Amino acid sequence: MNKCPFCRGKLIEKTITHSQSYQGKIFILENVPTQVCSQCGEVLISPEVLEKIQELVWSGGKPKRKAEVPVYDLAEAR
């Protein structure tokens, strides 16, 4: 696919950092191969890559490293 399915812009192959939520936890995946629209910024991840992400997250295997993530609550920021 060389055109964005949303705006018909040009898709560019890129690796990104992707966050995934699973069972109340946030997982960060680095170097995820994607296609990103140069016009609207939409990110497309292939089914094969999504399956690999699921395998990694669901397996509970040892991550490369762990990071502390700050959490903000907009309801309290008024």
Secondary structure, DSSP 4 states (H G I P E B T S, - for coil): --B-TTT-PBEEEEEEEEEEEETTEEEEEEEEEEEEETTT--EE--HHHHHHHHHHHHHTPPPS---------GGG--
